[in-house]
């Protein structure tokens, strides 16, 4: 494992574009802290986002995981480019000539996906912990370390999404087309949603949609905004009642893990059958 991972990290280290994208990604994760500085006064109305409780424990794990997942496209570009460069630079063929099997080649890419996801999750944990200790109204240990399942969901979501991008990189060979196919797939899932909404009942629609890959990944971390007490107070005043299920469910994690395994297997199958 270490040998395979070392090969990929060496390639990333010597890829200027990949390094820039990775640095940009982690800078953007750090920028979550800038949310605390958003404040403005309009007459008697004073708006300070940090004081609305978004950095309170344990809510911060949910909010930051949801917000940080938006930036995953930067690393997705790295994953897709990493694969397309293997074709364009002929390094894939050279690696196989040098004795690397096709299985080991795919595993080396998957190990890189795991490492990037682990580092992202640990980085998010540290940033969230620091922000929470500074701004949270609750600092009891049992409260601080509750709801950490959102970080697990964040990790699984990244691994699943990057594995999908890896599969697209193997399938399409060109990074621009692979990313284009990613957006096309997102559009197709939207079309499926519309068809199901029109022709089936709510239960059937929910069951089918939770099985589609991108939607399954999205379901891991639901929107956190309606959990804010300020939002719920306003909603109650206008007669609305938010009754959302914000929990991370084990079956949702299993669905994404299943897709991850399928994407890696299909990547290996494509590479195995392809004439290089």
C-alpha positions in Angstrom: 0.0 0.0 0.0 2.7 2.4 1.0 4.6 1.8 -2.3 1.5 2.4 -4.4 0.6 5.5 -2.5 4.1 6.9 -2.7 4.0 6.6 -6.5 0.8 8.7 -6.7 2.0 11.3 -4.1 5.2 11.7 -6.1 3.1 12.5 -9.2 0.9 15.0 -7.4 4.0 16.6 -5.9 5.4 17.3 -9.3 2.1 18.5 -10.8 1.9 22.2 -10.5 -1.8 22.4 -11.3 -2.7 19.7 -8.8 -0.8 21.4 -6.1 -2.5 24.7 -6.8 -6.0 23.1 -6.7 -5.2 21.2 -3.5 -3.9 24.4 -1.8 -7.0 26.3 -3.0 -9.3 23.6 -1.6 -7.8 23.8 1.9 -7.7 27.6 1.8 -11.4 27.5 1.0 -12.0 25.1 3.9 -10.3 27.5 6.2 -12.4 30.3 4.8 -15.4 28.9 6.8 -13.9 30.9 9.6 -14.6 34.1 7.7 -18.3 33.5 8.2 -17.8 34.6 11.7 -16.9 38.1 10.5 -20.2 38.6 8.6 -22.1 41.3 10.4 -24.0 44.4 9.6 -26.4 46.9 11.3 -29.5 48.2 9.6 -30.9 50.8 12.1 -32.0 48.9 15.2 -31.5 45.5 13.5 -28.0 44.0 14.2 -27.0 41.0 12.2 -24.0 38.9 13.3 -23.9 35.4 11.8 -21.7 33.9 14.4 -24.1 35.0 17.2 -26.9 33.1 15.5 -25.5 29.8 16.8 -23.9 28.4 13.6 -20.7 27.7 15.5 -22.3 26.2 18.5 -21.5 22.7 19.5 -22.7 20.2 18.3 -24.5 22.1 15.4 -21.1 23.2 14.0 -20.3 19.6 12.9 -23.4 19.5 10.8 -23.1 23.1 9.4 -19.4 22.9 8.5 -19.6 19.4 7.0 -22.4 20.6 4.7 -20.7 23.8 3.8 -17.2 22.2 3.3 -18.7 19.5 0.9 -19.4 22.3 -1.6 -15.7 22.7 -2.2 -15.1 19.0 -3.1 -15.2 19.9 -6.8 -11.6 21.3 -6.5 -10.3 17.9 -5.5 -12.5 16.2 -8.0 -10.6 18.1 -10.7 -7.4 16.8 -9.2 -8.7 13.2 -9.3 -9.9 13.5 -12.9 -6.8 15.2 -14.1 -4.7 12.7 -12.3 -6.3 9.9 -14.4 -6.4 11.8 -17.7 -2.7 12.7 -17.3 -1.8 9.0 -17.2 -3.2 8.7 -20.7 -1.9 11.9 -22.2 1.6 11.6 -20.7 1.8 7.8 -21.4 2.7 7.2 -17.7 0.0 4.5 -17.4 1.6 2.4 -20.1 5.1 3.0 -18.6 3.9 2.0 -15.1 2.5 -1.3 -16.5 5.8 -1.9 -18.4 7.7 -1.3 -15.2 5.8 -4.1 -13.5 2.7 -2.4 -11.9 -0.4 -4.5 -12.5 -3.6 -2.9 -13.6 -5.1 -3.9 -10.2 -2.3 -2.2 -8.4 -2.7 0.9 -10.6 -6.3 1.3 -9.7 -5.6 0.7 -6.1 -2.9 3.4 -6.1 -5.5 5.8 -7.3 -8.1 4.7 -4.7 -5.5 4.9 -1.9 -4.9 8.5 -3.0 -8.7 9.1 -2.9 -8.7 7.7 0.7 -5.8 9.9 1.8 -7.3 13.1 0.4 -10.6 12.3 2.1 -8.9 11.5 5.4 -6.8 14.7 5.4 -9.9 16.8 4.4 -11.9 15.3 7.2 -9.2 15.8 9.8 -8.6 19.4 8.6 -12.3 20.1 8.9 -12.4 18.6 12.4 -9.6 20.9 13.5 -11.1 24.0 11.9 -14.5 23.3 13.4 -13.1 22.5 16.8 -11.2 25.8 16.9 -14.2 27.8 15.7 -16.5 26.0 18.2 -14.2 26.6 21.1 -14.0 30.3 20.3 -17.7 31.0 19.5 -19.8 28.2 21.0 -22.0 28.8 23.9 -21.6 25.2 25.0 -18.2 23.8 25.8 -19.0 20.7 27.8 -17.1 17.7 26.5 -20.2 15.5 26.0 -21.7 18.3 23.9 -18.5 19.1 21.9 -18.0 15.5 20.8 -21.6 14.7 20.0 -22.9 14.6 16.4 -19.5 13.6 15.1 -21.3 11.2 12.7 -21.5 14.2 10.3 -17.7 14.0 9.9 -18.1 10.3 9.1 -20.7 11.2 6.5 -18.4 13.9 5.1 -15.6 11.3 4.7 -17.8 8.7 3.1 -19.3 11.4 0.8 -15.8 12.5 -0.4 -14.6 8.9 -1.0 -17.8 8.1 -2.9 -17.7 11.3 -5.0 -13.9 11.0 -5.8 -14.4 7.3 -6.7 -17.1 8.4 -9.2 -14.7 11.0 -10.6 -11.9 8.4 -10.8 -14.3 6.1 -12.8 -15.2 8.9 -15.1 -11.5 9.7 -15.6 -10.9 6.0 -16.6 -14.0 5.9 -18.8 -13.6 9.2 -20.7 -9.8 9.7 -20.6 -10.0 13.5 -20.9 -10.6 15.6 -17.8 -12.8 18.2 -19.4 -15.1 15.6 -20.9 -15.1 13.6 -17.6 -16.2 16.7 -15.7 -18.8 17.4 -18.3 -20.1 13.9 -18.0 -20.4 14.5 -14.2 -22.7 17.5 -14.8 -24.7 15.6 -17.4 -25.2 12.8 -14.9 -26.4 15.3 -12.3 -28.8 16.6 -14.9 -30.1 13.1 -15.6 -30.8 12.5 -11.9 -32.8 15.7 -12.0 -34.8 14.4 -15.0 -35.4 11.1 -13.2 -36.6 13.1 -10.1 -39.0 15.1 -12.3 -40.4 11.9 -14.0 -40.8 10.1 -10.7 -42.5 13.1 -9.1 -45.0 13.3 -12.0 -45.7 9.6 -12.5 -45.2 8.0 -9.1 -46.1 8.5 -5.4 -43.9 10.2 -2.9 -42.7 6.9 -1.4 -41.6 5.4 -4.7 -39.9 8.6 -5.6 -38.0 8.8 -2.3 -36.9 5.1 -2.6 -35.6 5.4 -6.1 -33.9 8.7 -5.6 -32.0 7.6 -2.5 -30.4 4.9 -4.7 -29.0 7.2 -7.4 -25.3 7.9 -6.8 -25.1 11.7 -6.6 -28.4 12.0 -4.8 -27.3 9.3 -2.3 -24.1 11.2 -1.6 -26.1 14.4 -1.1 -28.5 12.6 1.3 -25.7 11.9 3.7 -25.6 15.5 5.0 -28.9 17.3 4.8 -29.2 21.0 4.7 -28.6 22.4 8.3 -30.1 25.9 8.0 -33.6 25.1 9.2 -32.1 23.7 12.4 -31.1 27.2 13.5 -33.3 28.4 16.4 -33.6 31.8 14.8 -34.9 30.3 11.6 -37.3 28.0 13.5 -38.6 31.0 15.5 -39.3 33.0 12.3 -41.0 29.9 10.8 -43.2 29.5 13.9 -44.3 33.1 13.7 -45.5 32.7 10.1 -47.2 29.4 10.8 -44.6 27.1 9.3 -43.3 24.0 11.0 -40.0 22.4 10.0 -40.1 18.7 10.5 -37.0 17.5 8.7 -34.9 14.4 9.4 -31.3 15.7 9.8 -29.8 12.4 11.0 -27.1 10.4 9.3 -28.6 7.0 8.7 -26.6 3.8 8.4 -28.4 2.6 5.3 -27.5 5.9 3.5 -23.8 5.3 4.3 -24.1 1.7 3.0 -25.6 2.9 -0.3 -22.7 5.3 -0.9 -20.1 2.6 0.2 -21.8 0.3 -2.3 -21.5 2.8 -5.1 -17.9 3.4 -4.2 -17.0 -0.3 -4.4 -18.9 -0.5 -7.8 -17.0 2.6 -9.2 -13.6 1.1 -8.2 -14.5 -2.3 -9.6 -15.8 -0.8 -12.9 -12.6 1.3 -13.2 -10.5 -1.8 -12.8 -12.7 -3.7 -15.3 -12.5 -1.0 -17.9 -8.7 -0.8 -17.5 -8.4 -4.6 -17.6 -10.3 -4.9 -20.9 -8.9 -1.8 -22.5 -6.1 -2.1 -25.0 -3.4 0.4 -23.9 
